[in-house]
Amino acid sequence: MTNSEFKKVAREHQIRYREENIGTGYNKYTTWLTDEDAKIGKNFCDGFSIFQEVKKRYPNFKVGLYSDMLRSEHIPFNLFVPFRYDLNFCKNVFNEFLGGCIKSVDEKSILDNNENIKIEFAPSPKGNYLNDSTSFDSYIEYTHHDNSKGIIGVEVKYTEKEYPLKKGSRQDININDNASNYYKVSELCELYDSKSYDNLKKDLYRQIWRNQLLAESICLVHKDKIKYSSSMIFYPDGNEHFTETGNNYIAMLKNNENKLVLVTYEKFLSACKKHCPDKKFKTWIDYLAKRYIPII
């Protein structure tokens, strides 16, 4: 299935979900909720204080986040906020994809001593890391079985694929400056052959590379505290773009010991079902399946 074919299927699925579960009304586009429905949190799962977290993080109304059912901007809140209520459940699910290396998921982040399992997170000051706007859709810290610390940086996609750089943007400047933090971190983390840089900077791989580098930069800056870093991409099985692109990216790594991990929504939900602790979480898992998995 091509990306455009999957996007059409996903769009029809979101429209059908809206009509059957929210209402027949919509805003400018058929995958945009009405302002009334958006402002009371209908783009989010009901429970686990998910919408309260959205309003805390983004108190001002944002159409892309509050209204757009097809865009992935809202999805990290629905996927990861519930794990704050059962860190052992979170540990068990992520161990399915990281080879069982997690001893426990931490309650507090050692970067800022605030709540772990962050949504839309970038460490500060940014000049210490990549010196741009790169952020994780979700960020999780854990204790490894060897009692050292590890981090997970997650990127969430739905129908998206790669995107072009805006000329003159900070990313555009950095990506074309061999003295920028992108290349400094790439050299220090020793994951890449320098011959791969021309490929990594292309639209196809650039975002994956940047997210990987942000995770690696945190590990480098806090090497006295953090030993392990992983970058993960979550996407639906029907979005074959990220399966192909992700595997091609992995082939450019010198090693992939949990460095880039590809996780489809379907595999994620299967892991959640396997380790589901109670009925409340089962209701959440059922919501995610109904909401995001189109019938292809």
C-alpha positions in Angstrom: 0.0 0.0 0.0 1.4 3.4 -1.0 1.4 6.3 1.5 -1.4 8.1 -0.4 -3.5 4.9 -0.3 -3.0 4.4 3.4 -3.8 8.0 4.1 -7.1 7.7 2.2 -8.0 4.6 4.2 -7.0 6.3 7.5 -9.0 9.4 6.6 -12.1 7.4 5.9 -11.6 5.5 9.2 -11.3 8.8 11.2 -14.4 10.2 9.5 -16.3 7.0 10.3 -15.1 7.1 13.9 -16.2 10.7 14.3 -19.7 10.0 12.8 -20.2 6.9 15.0 -18.7 8.1 18.3 -18.6 11.9 18.4 -21.0 13.6 16.0 -21.8 14.2 12.3 -20.6 17.9 12.5 -17.1 18.9 11.5 -15.0 22.0 11.0 -13.2 23.1 7.9 -12.2 19.6 7.0 -14.0 16.3 7.5 -11.3 15.1 9.8 -11.5 18.2 12.0 -13.8 18.2 15.0 -16.1 21.1 15.6 -14.7 23.7 17.9 -17.3 22.7 20.5 -16.2 19.1 20.5 -12.5 19.9 20.3 -12.6 22.3 23.2 -14.1 19.6 25.5 -11.4 17.1 24.5 -13.2 14.7 22.1 -9.9 14.2 20.2 -8.6 12.4 23.3 -9.3 9.2 25.2 -11.6 9.8 28.1 -9.7 8.7 31.2 -6.3 8.9 32.9 -6.6 12.7 33.0 -5.3 12.8 29.4 -7.2 15.9 28.4 -6.2 17.6 31.6 -2.6 16.9 30.6 -3.2 18.4 27.1 -4.6 21.6 28.7 -1.7 21.7 31.1 0.8 21.4 28.3 -1.0 23.5 25.7 -3.6 25.7 27.5 -4.4 27.7 24.4 -6.6 26.1 21.7 -4.6 24.6 18.8 -6.5 23.3 15.9 -3.9 20.7 14.9 -3.8 19.3 18.4 -7.4 19.7 19.6 -9.3 19.2 16.4 -7.4 17.3 13.7 -8.2 13.6 14.0 -5.9 12.5 11.2 -2.7 14.4 12.1 -0.5 12.6 14.7 0.1 15.6 16.9 -2.5 14.5 19.5 -1.7 10.8 19.5 1.3 10.7 21.9 -1.1 12.0 24.7 -3.4 9.1 24.0 -0.6 6.5 23.8 1.6 7.4 26.7 0.0 9.5 29.4 -1.9 6.4 30.8 1.4 4.7 31.6 2.1 7.3 34.3 -0.6 5.4 36.3 1.2 2.1 36.2 4.9 2.2 35.7 5.3 -1.5 36.0 2.8 -1.9 33.1 4.9 0.6 31.1 8.1 -1.4 31.9 6.5 -4.7 30.8 5.3 -3.2 27.5 8.5 -1.5 26.6 10.5 -4.6 27.5 8.8 -6.4 24.6 10.7 -4.1 22.3 13.9 -3.5 24.1 14.8 -7.1 24.9 13.8 -7.1 28.5 16.6 -4.7 29.6 14.3 -2.4 31.8 14.4 -3.2 35.5 12.0 -0.3 36.3 10.5 2.8 34.8 11.5 5.8 37.0 8.9 8.1 38.7 11.0 11.2 38.3 13.2 12.4 35.4 16.8 12.9 36.4 17.1 15.7 33.9 14.7 18.1 35.7 13.4 16.1 38.7 9.9 16.5 37.3 7.4 13.8 36.1 8.8 11.1 33.9 7.0 9.9 30.7 6.9 13.4 29.2 5.0 14.5 26.1 6.5 16.9 23.6 9.8 17.1 25.4 13.1 18.7 24.5 16.0 19.1 27.0 17.2 22.6 27.8 19.2 24.6 27.2 19.0 23.5 23.6 22.6 24.7 22.9 23.9 21.9 25.0 22.2 19.3 22.7 21.3 19.9 19.1 20.7 23.6 19.2 17.5 23.4 17.2 13.8 22.7 17.7 14.1 18.9 17.7 11.9 17.3 20.4 10.5 13.9 21.3 6.8 13.1 21.0 7.4 11.2 24.2 10.4 10.8 26.5 10.8 8.0 29.2 13.6 7.3 31.6 14.3 3.9 33.1 16.6 1.9 35.3 18.5 -0.8 33.4 19.0 -4.3 35.0 22.7 -3.3 35.5 21.3 -0.4 37.7 22.5 2.3 35.3 20.0 4.7 33.7 18.6 4.7 30.2 16.3 6.9 28.1 13.8 6.3 25.4 12.9 9.0 22.8 9.7 8.3 20.9 8.5 9.7 17.6 4.9 9.0 16.7 3.5 8.9 13.2 0.1 8.1 11.7 -0.2 8.9 7.9 2.9 11.1 7.7 6.1 10.4 5.8 9.2 12.5 5.3 9.0 16.3 4.8 11.3 18.9 3.1 13.4 21.4 5.0 12.3 25.0 5.1 15.1 27.1 3.6 16.8 29.3 6.1 15.4 27.4 9.1 17.7 26.4 12.0 17.6 22.8 10.8 18.5 23.8 7.3 21.5 25.8 8.6 22.6 23.0 10.9 22.2 20.2 8.4 24.5 22.0 6.0 27.1 23.0 8.5 29.7 20.3 9.1 30.6 22.1 12.4 27.1 22.0 13.8 26.1 19.9 16.8 24.5 17.4 14.4 27.9 16.3 13.1 29.6 16.7 16.5 27.1 14.3 18.2 27.3 12.0 15.2 31.1 11.7 15.6 31.0 11.3 19.4 28.3 8.6 19.5 30.2 6.6 16.9 27.0 5.2 15.3 27.7 6.3 11.8 30.3 6.1 9.1 30.9 9.6 7.9 30.3 8.3 4.4 26.6 8.0 5.4 26.1 11.7 6.2 25.0 12.6 2.6 22.2 10.0 2.9 21.3 10.9 6.5 20.7 14.6 5.7 18.2 13.7 2.9 14.5 14.3 3.5 14.0 10.6 3.7 16.1 10.0 6.8 16.8 13.4 8.3 14.0 13.4 11.0 15.0 9.9 12.1 18.6 11.0 12.3 17.8 14.1 14.3 15.7 12.2 16.8 18.4 9.6 17.2 20.9 12.4 17.7 18.8 14.1 20.3 18.7 10.8 22.3 22.4 10.4 21.9 23.2 14.0 22.9 21.3 13.5 26.2 23.4 10.4 26.8 26.6 12.3 26.0 25.8 15.4 28.1 24.7 13.3 31.1 27.2 10.5 30.7 27.8 10.4 34.4 24.2 9.6 34.9 22.8 8.0 31.7 24.4 5.0 30.0 21.8 3.9 27.5 19.7 5.7 24.8 17.1 4.4 22.4 15.1 6.1 19.7 11.7 4.5 18.8 9.3 5.2 16.0 5.6 4.3 16.5 3.4 4.0 13.4 0.5 1.9 12.0 1.4 -1.2 10.1 -0.4 0.3 7.0 2.1 3.1 6.9 4.7 1.1 5.0 6.9 4.1 4.4 8.4 3.9 7.9 9.0 0.2 7.8 11.0 0.6 4.6 12.7 3.9 5.6 13.4 2.7 9.2 15.0 -0.5 8.0 17.2 1.4 5.5 18.2 3.8 8.2 19.1 0.9 10.5 21.3 -0.5 7.8 23.4 2.6 8.0 24.1 2.2 11.7 27.4 0.6 12.8 25.4 -1.2 15.5 21.8 -1.3 16.5 21.7 -2.5 20.1 18.3 -1.0 20.8 19.4 2.2 19.1 16.5 2.6 16.6 13.5 0.4 17.3 10.5 0.3 15.0 7.1 -0.3 16.7 3.8 -0.6 14.8 0.6 0.3 16.6 -0.5 -3.2 16.1 2.5 -4.7 17.9 2.2 -2.1 20.6 -1.4 -2.9 21.3 -0.6 -6.6 21.3 2.1 -6.0 24.0 -0.4 -3.9 26.0 -3.0 -6.6 25.8 -0.4 -9.2 26.9 0.5 -7.2 30.1 -2.8 -5.4 30.7 -3.2 -5.0 34.5 -7.0 -4.2 34.8 -10.3 -3.3 33.1 -9.6 0.4 33.0 -6.5 -0.2 30.9 -8.4 -2.7 28.8 -10.9 0.0 28.0 -8.0 2.3 26.9 -6.5 -0.5 24.7 -9.9 -1.1 23.1 -10.2 2.7 22.4 -6.8 2.9 20.8 -7.6 -0.1 18.5 -10.9 1.3 17.5 -9.6 4.8 17.0 -6.4 4.2 15.1 -6.4 0.9 13.4 -8.2 1.1 10.0 -9.7 -1.9 8.4 -7.6 -2.4 5.3 
